[in-house]
């Protein structure tokens, strides 16, 4: 299961939900997602939006989930 997120350069990509270790909101409205391979990515979505996407992916067993505004 994947979530679709957008980085600070407006590039959309997918992150495997199982590879997420944790994510932290930052003060400028972005969120840092730390992954199992010791890497991280900063995305435009808020931590609350990521919570919703992960929950939807797990409940619905969908291949890919995103929240479009």
ZADO-1210 file (C-alpha; in nm, 4 decimals, padded with zeros to 6 digits):
<atoms>
<atom x="00.0000" y="00.0000" z="00.0000" code="UNK" pos="1"/>
<atom x="00.1278" y="00.3416" z="-00.0931" code="UNK" pos="2"/>
<atom x="00.0449" y="00.7036" z="-00.0198" code="UNK" pos="3"/>
<atom x="00.0961" y="00.9773" z="-00.2783" code="UNK" pos="4"/>
<atom x="00.2772" y="01.2839" z="-00.1490" code="UNK" pos="5"/>
<atom x="00.4335" y="01.5976" z="-00.2964" code="UNK" pos="6"/>
<atom x="00.7800" y="01.7240" z="-00.2090" code="UNK" pos="7"/>
<atom x="00.8865" y="02.0869" z="-00.1848" code="UNK" pos="8"/>
<atom x="00.9696" y="02.0887" z="-00.5578" code="UNK" pos="9"/>
<atom x="00.6072" y="01.9930" z="-00.6417" code="UNK" pos="10"/>
<atom x="00.7129" y="01.6441" z="-00.7526" code="UNK" pos="11"/>
<atom x="00.4516" y="01.3799" z="-00.6724" code="UNK" pos="12"/>
<atom x="00.5705" y="01.0354" z="-00.5679" code="UNK" pos="13"/>
<atom x="00.4530" y="00.7296" z="-00.3784" code="UNK" pos="14"/>
<atom x="00.5761" y="00.6053" z="-00.0416" code="UNK" pos="15"/>
<atom x="00.5191" y="00.2505" z="00.0771" code="UNK" pos="16"/>
<atom x="00.3181" y="00.2702" z="00.4013" code="UNK" pos="17"/>
<atom x="00.5177" y="-00.0210" z="00.5471" code="UNK" pos="18"/>
<atom x="00.8468" y="00.1666" z="00.4961" code="UNK" pos="19"/>
<atom x="00.7426" y="00.4627" z="00.7142" code="UNK" pos="20"/>
<atom x="00.9110" y="00.4576" z="01.0550" code="UNK" pos="21"/>
<atom x="00.7653" y="00.7870" z="01.1784" code="UNK" pos="22"/>
<atom x="00.6817" y="01.1383" z="01.0606" code="UNK" pos="23"/>
<atom x="00.7116" y="01.4748" z="01.2281" code="UNK" pos="24"/>
<atom x="00.5353" y="01.8011" z="01.1491" code="UNK" pos="25"/>
<atom x="00.7547" y="02.1081" z="01.1083" code="UNK" pos="26"/>
<atom x="00.6798" y="02.4719" z="01.1797" code="UNK" pos="27"/>
<atom x="00.6544" y="02.5749" z="00.8132" code="UNK" pos="28"/>
<atom x="00.3606" y="02.3442" z="00.7317" code="UNK" pos="29"/>
<atom x="00.5645" y="02.0577" z="00.5867" code="UNK" pos="30"/>
<atom x="00.6206" y="01.7113" z="00.7321" code="UNK" pos="31"/>
<atom x="00.9403" y="01.5077" z="00.7572" code="UNK" pos="32"/>
<atom x="00.8838" y="01.1367" z="00.6894" code="UNK" pos="33"/>
<atom x="01.1567" y="00.9033" z="00.8132" code="UNK" pos="34"/>
<atom x="01.1833" y="00.5705" z="00.6318" code="UNK" pos="35"/>
<atom x="01.3198" y="00.2267" z="00.7264" code="UNK" pos="36"/>
<atom x="01.6264" y="00.2624" z="00.5041" code="UNK" pos="37"/>
<atom x="01.7462" y="00.5505" z="00.7257" code="UNK" pos="38"/>
<atom x="01.6455" y="00.8124" z="00.4688" code="UNK" pos="39"/>
<atom x="01.3876" y="01.0853" z="00.5023" code="UNK" pos="40"/>
<atom x="01.1814" y="01.3086" z="00.2789" code="UNK" pos="41"/>
<atom x="01.0148" y="01.6421" z="00.3452" code="UNK" pos="42"/>
<atom x="00.6659" y="01.6663" z="00.1978" code="UNK" pos="43"/>
<atom x="00.4053" y="01.9410" z="00.1675" code="UNK" pos="44"/>
<atom x="00.1269" y="01.7395" z="00.3311" code="UNK" pos="45"/>
<atom x="00.0573" y="01.7923" z="00.6997" code="UNK" pos="46"/>
<atom x="00.0923" y="01.5138" z="00.9548" code="UNK" pos="47"/>
<atom x="-00.2882" y="01.5046" z="00.9832" code="UNK" pos="48"/>
<atom x="-00.3219" y="01.4509" z="00.6068" code="UNK" pos="49"/>
<atom x="-00.0644" y="01.1723" z="00.6177" code="UNK" pos="50"/>
<atom x="-00.2565" y="01.0128" z="00.9077" code="UNK" pos="51"/>
<atom x="-00.5730" y="01.0141" z="00.6966" code="UNK" pos="52"/>
<atom x="-00.3994" y="00.8706" z="00.3896" code="UNK" pos="53"/>
<atom x="-00.2331" y="00.5900" z="00.5865" code="UNK" pos="54"/>
<atom x="-00.5612" y="00.5068" z="00.7605" code="UNK" pos="55"/>
<atom x="-00.7522" y="00.5008" z="00.4298" code="UNK" pos="56"/>
<atom x="-00.4892" y="00.2805" z="00.2667" code="UNK" pos="57"/>
<atom x="-00.4992" y="00.0321" z="00.5545" code="UNK" pos="58"/>
<atom x="-00.8800" y="00.0237" z="00.5874" code="UNK" pos="59"/>
<atom x="-00.9569" y="00.0029" z="00.2172" code="UNK" pos="60"/>
<atom x="-00.6528" y="-00.2081" z="00.1239" code="UNK" pos="61"/>
<atom x="-00.6029" y="00.0255" z="-00.1714" code="UNK" pos="62"/>
<atom x="-00.2843" y="00.0177" z="-00.3737" code="UNK" pos="63"/>
<atom x="-00.2402" y="00.3957" z="-00.3656" code="UNK" pos="64"/>
<atom x="-00.4110" y="00.6763" z="-00.1704" code="UNK" pos="65"/>
<atom x="-00.3875" y="01.0527" z="-00.1972" code="UNK" pos="66"/>
<atom x="-00.5909" y="01.3450" z="-00.0666" code="UNK" pos="67"/>
<atom x="-00.6664" y="01.5906" z="-00.3437" code="UNK" pos="68"/>
<atom x="-00.7567" y="01.9452" z="-00.2448" code="UNK" pos="69"/>
</atoms>
